[in-house]
Amino acid sequence: MGSLLFGGIAAGSKRVRPVVHKSVLVQAALGKVRAATIPVHVQRNGRAVTVQRRLPFFSAGMLQSIYGNIEPGEKADEELGVDQAHQIHGHGTPARTLGCGNRQSRGNVRVNQDCTYRRQAEVDITYDPTDPNNLVAGQNDSRVGFNQCGIDWSTKNGSQWGDMLPPFRQRLNDPEDMGPSADNPNDNSIGHDPGTFHTYDAASDPANAVDAFGNSYFSCVIFDVADFAAGIFVTQSPRQAQGSFYYNVPSPPSKLFMAVEDNNIEIEHDKNMISADRYRQSPNAGNVYLTWTVFRFSPNCGHPPTGDENFCSSPIFGSMSTDGGQSWSTPEEISGTAPGLCFFGDFFDPGRNPSDCDFDQGSYSVALPNGDLQVIYNNGNTAPNNPNAQQLGVHCRPTGSSTNGTAHLNCATPTKVGDDIVTGEPACDFGRGPEECIPGAYIRTNDFPRITKDNTQNNHVYAVWQDYRNGEFDIQLSQSTDGGLTWHEAGTVNPDDGLDHYMPATDQSPQNGGHGHGHDDRNGASYYRTARVPGEDEGGVFELGDPGVGEENSDYVVAGGRGDDTPYDFRVVSPAFPPPDGNQTGFNGDYSGLTVNRGDLAHPIWSDTRNVNPFPLNGVTHDEDVFTDSGGLPDGHGHGGHGHIGKANHQKAKHSKARRRR
């Protein structure tokens, strides 16, 4: 095997250790630290060749948050504009939501109430099981300059929304005070280093949950732009507030609502997601669960070590709260060890087990009616001759009390949820080396899986993700009828081809009829679609200026069907919208959302660029806003269809080399 370090720098090459004001995250945002790769030996045309498999990396949301706030002289590249030949024109009425009313909604409801023409993107949503008319949501939000996490709530089933920024501004970084104490015996720091005693600069990766008693929870990863400070909070909105008010996250020595906190060049926290036990009959009713990725670095890591802070691993960690988010259990590595399923665990860190599943990103969890927890995540520890990744899951049986320091997740050995076929995926270089992307929209994307979010009364759960098995980005579905203990891939969700389908979300109807093998489950998925560009199915790295790159329109759809009977029928819920432009080029979030309440009423949530900015000095032509829609979950076997962007690309579909495997 070749000798590679974090960042793809060959062993023996000189790299200066970052100075204190240049954190690993800043280096990554500037493209000076890049994703780790490992060589994989495969057969092509009858001969052995070696390809480089790219491992999980920091989330695009976090890196974009940092890049947008680095001094211009430090940036690796100039901000790139986009040819807006495909600017959308149309008729609509002003948004009938709270806040400013001059934004075009065109049949949807605008969720964020910001009027500044600053980006809102990367969204999550759920509903209150004690009052289904109460919806809570969140998004990345740049209205104050540094990216924060915006909070949204609706008490009218999504027809009107209010929003705010989260209450963590007072929090000072202080890992030394996150260890066990008399009133909180949990250890909520990994490194226990001295803190910056500085309030956090920015935040990313919003996540929502509501427990069995109507308490809402909101979480973000928080970090400094110029230091190593990072942490994750999960704060509560008491039932009576309905998501319109969340408790503040106080400064040290308090650990209230803080799950983890560090200030160490060798530890970075990323891509947090939360879930809550929503079932009154559950032995763990009201528990809240947090999972995230811990990126580890060390001078002792690398292949071979060189004395630089090189990539070690990126396992999934978990923590739980049994007292409404006030205290959090000591973080545990939960991504596990699986001989025969995971390889290369010790490739960068010789101190780890070779069967550790520790090249991970994009975890997501769901609490089950019996009190168990199912977690899924994307993993890159596949076999030496496999150039693709995989989706893995761990089944956990939480016990104990976070208040008393006895809580543990008790997660089992990982099992395989499905394949993640990445061979042939297109890439774009946004200044950090080639990254998985949607060339038509010229945005970063990922294959992180999502699992059923809210409704699992029958212990049936579904996972969705995108991959490239059909020669285009398509949405894949896997089903489990035993709460995630075993899985089987059910096929491709989207019935149409000739487009890229990506960043999906999934949920079930609360009135599921499925029993036994789950063939009658009323299940839904939502996702983006973008027109493809010439040569996209041939792989390669695409740049602005290539035919169609950064020039194709997109839309958002919600799909629904029965159990594992794929593909699903779908309907388009958004107008067509152009690619992000100006200083928003390259990013429309890492994920979208879906919740299904009151029978089969689906509430997808997404961000798009339909709104034209009348103030070009602000740096964009089209602003990114968050929208939602309410309508019945489609029900049926999909038979194609094109919608807004599909009609214009019907000929592309006819001539596409991609052929659906059904």
C-alpha positions in Angstrom: 0.0 0.0 0.0 1.1 3.6 -0.6 2.1 5.9 2.1 -0.5 8.6 2.5 -1.3 11.1 5.2 -4.5 13.1 6.0 -4.8 15.6 3.2 -3.4 13.2 0.6 0.2 14.4 1.1 2.8 11.8 0.3 4.9 10.6 3.2 8.2 12.4 3.4 6.8 15.7 2.0 7.2 18.7 4.2 4.1 20.1 5.9 4.4 22.8 8.6 2.4 22.1 11.7 -0.4 24.7 11.9 0.1 27.6 14.2 -2.4 28.2 17.0 -4.6 30.5 15.0 -4.8 28.0 12.1 -7.0 25.2 13.2 -7.4 22.0 11.3 -10.8 23.2 10.2 -9.4 26.4 8.8 -6.7 24.4 7.0 -9.4 22.1 5.6 -11.6 25.1 4.5 -8.6 26.6 2.6 -7.8 23.3 0.9 -4.5 22.9 2.7 -5.7 19.8 4.5 -7.7 17.4 2.4 -9.6 14.1 2.9 -7.5 11.0 3.6 -7.3 8.4 0.9 -6.3 4.7 0.9 -5.1 2.7 -2.1 -7.5 -0.1 -3.2 -6.5 -2.8 -5.7 -9.2 -3.6 -8.3 -9.5 -5.4 -11.6 -10.3 -3.3 -14.7 -10.3 -4.8 -18.2 -8.6 -7.9 -17.0 -5.7 -6.2 -15.3 -4.9 -5.1 -11.7 -5.0 -1.3 -11.1 -4.8 0.7 -7.9 -7.4 3.4 -7.2 -7.5 5.9 -4.3 -10.6 5.6 -2.1 -11.5 8.9 -0.5 -12.5 8.6 3.2 -15.1 10.5 5.1 -14.3 14.2 5.6 -15.6 17.2 7.5 -19.1 18.2 6.5 -19.5 20.7 3.8 -21.7 22.9 6.0 -18.9 23.3 8.6 -16.2 24.0 6.0 -18.5 26.4 4.1 -19.2 28.2 7.4 -15.5 28.7 8.0 -14.5 29.5 4.4 -17.1 32.3 4.2 -15.5 34.1 7.2 -11.8 33.8 6.5 -10.0 37.0 5.5 -9.9 37.4 1.7 -6.1 37.4 1.6 -6.0 34.0 3.2 -8.4 32.2 0.8 -7.0 29.7 -1.6 -9.2 30.9 -4.5 -11.3 33.8 -5.5 -15.1 33.5 -5.0 -16.6 32.1 -8.3 -19.6 33.5 -10.0 -22.1 31.5 -12.1 -23.6 32.2 -15.5 -27.3 32.8 -14.7 -28.6 32.0 -18.2 -31.2 29.8 -16.6 -32.6 32.4 -14.3 -36.1 31.5 -13.2 -39.0 33.7 -14.1 -42.5 33.1 -12.9 -45.6 34.4 -11.1 -46.3 34.0 -7.5 -47.8 35.7 -4.5 -45.9 37.0 -1.5 -45.1 34.5 1.3 -48.0 34.5 3.7 -45.8 33.8 6.7 -44.7 35.8 9.7 -41.9 38.3 9.0 -41.1 40.0 5.7 -43.6 39.3 3.0 -41.8 40.2 -0.2 -40.3 36.8 -0.9 -41.7 34.7 -3.6 -43.1 31.3 -2.3 -44.8 30.1 -5.5 -47.1 27.7 -3.8 -44.8 26.8 -0.9 -44.4 28.3 2.6 -41.2 30.1 3.4 -39.8 28.8 6.7 -37.0 31.3 7.6 -38.1 34.8 8.3 -34.8 36.5 7.5 -35.0 39.5 5.1 -31.3 40.1 4.6 -30.6 38.0 1.5 -28.1 35.8 3.4 -28.0 32.1 3.0 -30.3 29.7 4.8 -29.6 26.0 3.9 -29.2 22.5 5.3 -32.5 21.7 7.0 -34.2 19.3 9.5 -37.8 19.0 10.6 -40.0 17.0 13.0 -43.4 17.2 14.7 -44.7 17.0 18.3 -46.4 13.6 19.0 -48.5 15.3 21.7 -49.7 18.1 19.3 -49.1 17.2 15.6 -49.9 20.8 14.6 -46.6 21.8 16.2 -43.7 21.5 13.8 -40.1 22.4 14.7 -37.3 22.8 12.2 -33.8 24.3 11.8 -31.3 25.3 9.2 -27.8 26.8 8.8 -28.3 30.5 8.9 -25.8 33.3 7.8 -27.9 36.3 8.7 -25.3 37.6 11.2 -22.2 36.9 9.1 -20.6 33.9 10.8 -22.8 30.9 10.1 -25.1 30.0 12.9 -27.9 27.4 13.3 -31.4 28.9 12.8 -34.4 27.6 14.8 -37.9 27.5 13.3 -41.3 26.6 14.7 -44.9 26.4 13.5 -48.0 26.0 15.7 -50.3 25.8 12.6 -49.2 22.6 10.9 -46.7 24.4 8.8 -48.9 27.1 7.3 -47.1 29.9 9.3 -43.6 30.0 10.8 -41.5 31.9 13.3 -37.7 31.8 13.6 -34.7 32.8 15.7 -31.0 32.1 16.3 -30.1 29.7 19.1 -29.3 30.7 22.6 -25.7 29.6 22.9 -23.9 33.0 22.5 -22.9 33.2 26.2 -21.2 29.9 26.2 -17.4 30.1 26.9 -15.2 27.3 25.8 -13.7 25.5 28.9 -13.1 21.7 28.5 -11.3 21.6 31.9 -14.7 22.1 33.6 -16.4 19.4 31.6 -15.1 16.5 33.6 -16.9 14.7 36.4 -18.2 16.8 39.2 -20.3 16.4 42.4 -23.5 17.4 40.6 -22.7 15.8 37.3 -20.6 12.6 37.3 -20.3 12.3 33.5 -17.1 13.1 31.7 -18.1 15.4 28.8 -14.7 16.2 27.3 -12.3 13.9 25.3 -9.1 16.0 25.6 -9.7 18.0 28.9 -7.5 20.8 27.6 -7.5 24.4 28.9 -10.2 26.4 27.2 -10.1 29.5 25.2 -12.7 31.2 27.5 -14.0 32.7 24.3 -17.5 32.6 23.1 -18.0 30.4 20.1 -17.8 32.0 16.6 -20.0 29.8 14.5 -22.2 26.8 14.3 -23.4 24.2 11.8 -25.5 21.0 11.3 -28.9 21.8 12.9 -30.8 18.8 14.3 -34.3 18.5 15.8 -36.2 16.1 18.0 -39.4 16.0 20.2 -39.9 13.5 23.0 -42.9 11.6 24.2 -44.0 14.5 26.5 -43.8 17.3 23.9 -40.4 18.8 24.8 -38.5 19.9 21.8 -34.7 19.7 21.4 -32.3 21.5 19.1 -28.6 20.7 18.6 -25.7 22.2 16.7 -21.9 21.7 16.6 -20.2 24.9 17.7 -16.7 26.0 16.9 -14.1 28.8 16.7 -12.8 29.9 13.3 -9.3 30.7 14.5 -8.8 28.2 17.4 -9.4 24.6 18.1 -12.5 25.1 20.3 -15.4 22.9 19.5 -18.4 21.4 21.2 -22.0 20.1 20.7 -25.0 21.4 22.6 -28.5 20.0 22.8 -30.9 22.4 24.4 -34.6 22.0 25.3 -37.8 23.9 24.5 -40.3 23.0 27.2 -43.6 21.6 26.0 -45.5 24.8 26.7 -43.2 26.9 24.5 -43.8 24.7 21.4 -40.4 25.3 20.0 -40.6 29.1 20.2 -38.2 29.4 23.2 -35.2 27.3 24.1 -33.1 27.4 27.3 -29.8 29.2 27.1 -26.6 27.2 27.2 -24.8 28.7 30.2 -21.1 29.4 30.6 -18.7 27.2 32.7 -18.5 25.8 35.2 -22.0 24.7 34.2 -22.3 21.7 31.9 -26.1 22.2 31.4 -27.1 21.2 27.9 -23.5 20.5 26.8 -22.8 17.0 25.5 -19.1 17.4 24.6 -16.5 20.2 24.5 -12.8 20.3 23.6 -10.0 22.6 22.6 -7.4 20.4 21.0 -5.8 20.3 17.6 -6.1 16.5 17.6 -9.9 16.4 18.2 -12.7 17.8 16.0 -16.4 17.2 16.4 -18.7 17.2 13.3 -22.1 16.2 11.9 -24.2 15.8 15.0 -27.8 14.4 14.8 -30.3 13.8 17.5 -33.4 11.7 18.2 -35.8 11.3 21.1 -37.9 8.5 22.4 -41.4 9.5 21.4 -43.4 6.6 22.9 -45.2 6.9 26.2 -45.2 3.1 26.7 -41.4 2.8 26.1 -39.2 2.1 29.1 -37.0 4.9 27.9 -39.8 7.4 27.1 -38.3 11.0 27.0 -34.7 9.9 26.5 -32.7 12.0 24.0 -29.9 10.6 21.9 -27.0 12.3 20.2 -24.6 10.8 17.6 -21.7 12.5 15.8 -18.3 12.1 14.2 -15.0 12.6 16.1 -12.1 13.3 13.8 -8.8 12.3 15.5 -5.4 13.6 14.5 -2.0 12.9 16.0 1.8 13.1 15.3 1.8 9.3 15.9 -0.7 8.7 13.0 -0.1 8.5 9.3 1.3 5.9 7.0 4.0 6.1 8.3 3.9 8.7 11.0 5.9 11.9 10.3 5.5 13.9 13.4 2.8 16.1 11.9 -0.8 16.2 13.1 -2.0 13.5 10.7 -5.4 11.8 10.3 -6.0 8.9 12.7 -9.6 7.9 12.4 -13.2 9.3 12.3 -15.4 7.0 14.4 -19.0 7.6 15.4 -19.6 8.6 19.0 -22.8 8.7 21.0 -24.3 10.2 24.2 -27.7 10.2 25.8 -29.7 12.3 28.2 -32.4 10.9 30.6 -33.3 14.3 32.2 -34.4 16.4 29.2 -31.0 17.3 27.9 -29.8 18.8 31.2 -27.0 16.2 31.6 -25.3 14.0 29.0 -23.6 10.7 29.4 -19.9 10.3 28.9 -19.3 10.1 25.1 -18.8 6.5 23.8 -17.4 5.3 20.5 -20.2 3.3 19.1 -19.3 2.6 15.4 -17.8 -0.7 16.6 -15.5 -3.5 15.3 -16.6 -6.0 12.7 -14.2 -8.7 11.3 -15.1 -9.5 7.7 -17.1 -6.3 7.4 -14.6 -3.6 8.2 -10.9 -3.4 7.2 -8.0 -0.9 7.4 -8.9 0.2 10.9 -5.2 0.4 11.8 -4.0 1.9 8.4 -3.4 5.4 9.8 -3.4 4.6 13.5 -1.4 1.5 14.4 -2.9 1.5 17.8 -6.4 0.6 16.6 -7.9 -2.8 15.7 -7.6 -3.6 11.9 -11.4 -4.5 12.0 -12.5 -1.2 13.5 -15.2 0.5 11.6 -13.6 3.9 12.0 -13.7 5.8 8.7 -17.2 7.1 9.3 -19.4 10.2 8.7 -23.1 11.1 8.5 -24.7 9.2 11.5 -28.4 9.3 12.1 -30.5 7.5 14.7 -34.1 6.6 15.6 -35.6 5.6 18.9 -37.8 2.5 18.8 -41.1 1.8 20.7 -39.4 -0.9 22.9 -36.8 1.6 24.2 -34.0 0.5 21.8 -32.1 2.8 19.5 -31.0 2.2 15.9 -28.0 4.2 14.5 -26.8 4.2 10.9 -23.8 5.8 9.3 -21.6 5.9 6.1 -18.4 3.9 6.4 -15.3 3.6 4.3 -13.6 0.5 5.8 -14.6 -1.8 2.9 -12.4 -4.7 1.7 -9.0 -4.2 0.0 -10.5 -4.9 -3.5 -13.6 -2.9 -3.1 -13.5 0.7 -4.3 -16.9 1.5 -2.9 -18.2 2.5 0.6 -21.0 1.0 2.6 -23.9 2.0 5.0 -23.6 0.4 8.4 -25.9 0.2 11.4 -25.6 -0.5 15.1 -28.5 -1.6 17.4 -28.3 -0.1 20.9 -30.1 -0.9 24.1 -29.8 2.2 26.3 -29.7 1.8 30.1 -29.0 3.9 33.1 -29.3 7.5 34.2 -27.4 10.4 32.8 -28.2 12.3 36.0 -26.4 9.7 38.1 -23.6 9.1 35.5 -24.7 5.5 34.8 -26.1 5.9 31.3 -24.7 3.7 28.5 -25.9 3.1 24.9 -24.8 -0.6 24.9 -24.5 -0.8 21.1 -24.0 -4.1 19.3 -21.6 -5.1 16.5 -22.3 -3.3 13.3 -24.4 -4.8 10.6 -24.6 -3.9 6.9 -27.5 -1.7 5.8 -26.5 -1.5 2.2 -23.9 -0.8 -0.4 -22.8 2.7 -1.3 -21.6 2.6 -4.9 -19.3 5.5 -5.5 -17.5 4.2 -8.6 -17.9 6.7 -11.5 -19.3 9.5 -9.3 -18.5 13.0 -10.7 -16.3 15.3 -8.7 -15.8 19.1 -8.5 -12.8 21.0 -7.1 -14.1 23.8 -4.8 -10.5 24.6 -3.6 -10.0 21.5 -1.4 -9.3 18.9 -4.1 -11.9 16.8 -5.9 -15.2 16.3 -3.9 -18.4 14.4 -4.7 -20.7 16.9 -6.4 -23.7 17.5 -8.6 -22.2 19.1 -11.7 -25.4 20.7 -13.0 -25.9 22.7 -9.9 -22.2 22.8 -9.1 -22.7 22.0 -5.4 -21.1 19.5 -3.0 -23.1 16.5 -2.0 -22.6 13.3 0.0 -23.9 9.7 0.4 -24.8 10.0 4.1 -27.8 7.8 5.0 -31.0 8.9 6.6 -33.3 6.6 8.7 -37.0 6.8 9.5 -37.3 9.8 11.7 -40.6 9.8 13.6 -42.9 6.9 13.1 -41.9 3.3 13.9 -44.9 1.9 15.8 -44.4 -1.5 14.2 -40.6 -1.5 14.7 -40.2 -1.3 10.9 -37.4 1.2 9.9 -36.2 2.4 6.5 -32.9 3.9 5.4 -32.3 6.0 2.3 -29.1 7.3 0.7 -27.8 8.3 -2.7 -25.3 6.4 -4.7 -24.1 5.9 -8.3 -24.9 2.3 -9.1 -27.1 3.2 -12.0 -24.6 5.6 -13.6 -26.4 8.6 -12.1 -27.1 9.8 -8.6 -30.2 7.8 -7.5 -32.0 7.3 -4.1 -31.5 3.8 -2.6 -33.8 2.2 0.0 -33.1 -0.5 2.6 -35.8 -2.0 4.9 -35.6 -3.6 8.3 -38.7 -5.2 9.9 -36.9 -6.0 13.2 -35.9 -2.6 14.4 -32.6 -2.6 12.5 -31.2 -5.9 13.6 -31.2 -7.1 10.0 -31.6 -5.3 6.7 -32.3 -5.9 3.0 -31.9 -3.5 0.1 -35.3 -2.8 -1.5 -34.1 -1.0 -4.6 -34.1 2.4 -6.1 -36.8 4.9 -4.9 -36.9 7.3 -7.9 -38.7 5.9 -11.0 -37.3 8.5 -13.4 -33.8 8.5 -14.9 -31.7 11.0 -16.8 -31.5 13.3 -13.7 -29.4 13.4 -10.5 -31.4 12.5 -7.4 -29.7 13.4 -4.1 -29.7 14.4 -0.4 -32.8 12.3 0.6 -34.8 12.2 3.8 -37.4 9.6 4.9 -40.3 9.0 7.3 -43.3 6.7 7.7 -47.0 7.6 8.1 -48.1 7.5 11.8 -51.0 5.4 10.7 -48.8 2.7 9.2 -50.7 -0.5 8.2 -47.6 -2.7 7.7 -47.3 -6.0 9.6 -45.1 -9.0 9.2 -42.6 -8.3 6.4 -43.8 -4.7 6.1 -45.1 -4.8 2.5 -47.9 -2.4 3.4 -45.9 0.2 5.3 -46.8 3.7 4.2 -43.3 5.1 3.7 -42.1 8.3 2.2 -38.9 9.9 0.9 -38.0 13.4 -0.3 -35.0 14.5 -2.4 -33.5 17.0 -4.8 -33.3 16.5 -8.6 -30.9 18.3 -11.0 -30.4 18.1 -14.7 -27.3 16.3 -15.7 -24.4 17.6 -17.8 -22.6 16.0 -20.8 -20.2 13.3 -19.9 -21.3 13.1 -16.3 -21.6 9.3 -16.2 -17.9 9.1 -17.3 -16.7 10.4 -14.0 -13.9 12.9 -13.8 -13.6 16.4 -12.3 -15.9 19.1 -13.5 -15.3 22.8 -13.5 -17.3 25.9 -14.1 -17.1 26.6 -17.8 -17.5 22.9 -18.7 -20.8 22.4 -20.7 -23.7 22.6 -18.4 -21.7 22.8 -15.2 -23.3 25.3 -12.8 -26.0 26.1 -15.4 -28.7 23.4 -14.8 -31.9 23.8 -12.9 -33.1 21.8 -9.9 -36.3 21.0 -8.1 -37.5 19.1 -5.0 -39.9 16.2 -4.8 -41.7 14.0 -2.3 -42.2 10.3 -3.0 -44.3 7.7 -1.3 -45.1 4.0 -1.6 -45.7 0.8 0.2 -42.8 -0.9 2.1 -40.1 -2.3 -0.1 -42.1 -2.1 -3.4 -39.8 0.3 -5.2 -39.7 2.5 -7.1 -42.1 5.0 -5.4 -44.5 7.4 -7.0 -43.6 11.0 -6.5 -44.8 14.6 -7.0 -42.8 17.8 -7.5 -43.3 20.3 -4.7 -41.0 23.2 -5.7 -40.6 25.3 -8.7 -37.4 24.9 -10.8 -34.6 26.9 -9.4 -31.1 27.8 -10.6 -27.7 26.9 -9.0 -26.4 28.9 -6.0 -24.3 31.8 -7.2 -21.8 34.4 -6.0 -20.6 33.9 -2.5 -23.1 31.0 -2.1 -21.6 29.1 -5.1 -21.0 25.4 -4.4 -23.2 24.8 -1.4 -26.9 24.1 -0.8 -26.5 22.2 2.5 -25.6 18.6 3.4 -29.1 17.4 3.9 -32.9 18.0 3.6 -35.8 16.9 5.7 -39.2 15.1 5.9 -41.8 14.5 8.6 -45.2 12.9 8.1 -48.0 13.7 10.6 -51.8 13.4 10.8 -52.3 10.4 8.7 -50.4 10.7 5.5 -49.7 14.5 5.6 -46.2 15.0 4.4 -44.1 18.0 5.3 -40.9 18.1 3.3 -38.4 20.8 3.9 -35.6 22.0 1.7 -33.6 25.1 0.6 -33.6 26.6 -2.9 -32.6 29.8 -4.8 -35.9 30.9 -6.4 -35.7 34.4 -4.9 -33.8 37.0 -6.8 -31.6 39.4 -4.7 -32.4 43.1 -5.6 -29.2 44.2 -3.8 -26.3 42.7 -5.8 -23.7 44.3 -3.6 -24.7 41.7 -1.1 -22.8 39.1 -3.2 -25.5 36.9 -4.7 -28.0 37.0 -7.6 -30.2 34.4 -6.1 -30.7 34.0 -2.3 -31.0 30.6 -0.6 -34.2 30.4 1.5 -35.9 27.5 3.2 -39.3 26.2 2.1 -41.8 23.6 3.1 -45.0 22.1 1.7 -48.0 20.1 3.1 -49.7 17.4 1.2 -50.7 13.8 1.1 -47.9 11.3 0.9 -47.9 9.8 -2.7 -49.0 6.2 -2.7 -48.1 3.9 -5.5 -45.5 2.2 -7.6 -43.6 4.8 -9.6 -43.8 4.8 -13.3 -41.5 7.7 -14.3 -42.5 11.3 -14.8 -40.5 14.4 -15.3 -41.9 17.5 -13.6 -40.4 20.9 -14.0 -36.8 20.0 -14.9 -37.6 16.5 -16.2 -39.5 17.7 -19.2 -36.7 19.9 -20.4 -34.3 16.9 -20.0 -36.4 14.2 -21.5 -34.1 13.7 -24.4 -31.2 13.4 -22.0 -33.0 10.7 -20.2 -33.6 8.8 -23.5 -30.0 8.9 -24.4 -28.6 8.3 -20.8 -26.4 5.3 -20.4 -27.9 4.7 -17.0 -30.2 1.8 -16.8 -32.3 1.1 -13.7 -31.7 -2.2 -12.0 -35.0 -3.4 -10.8 
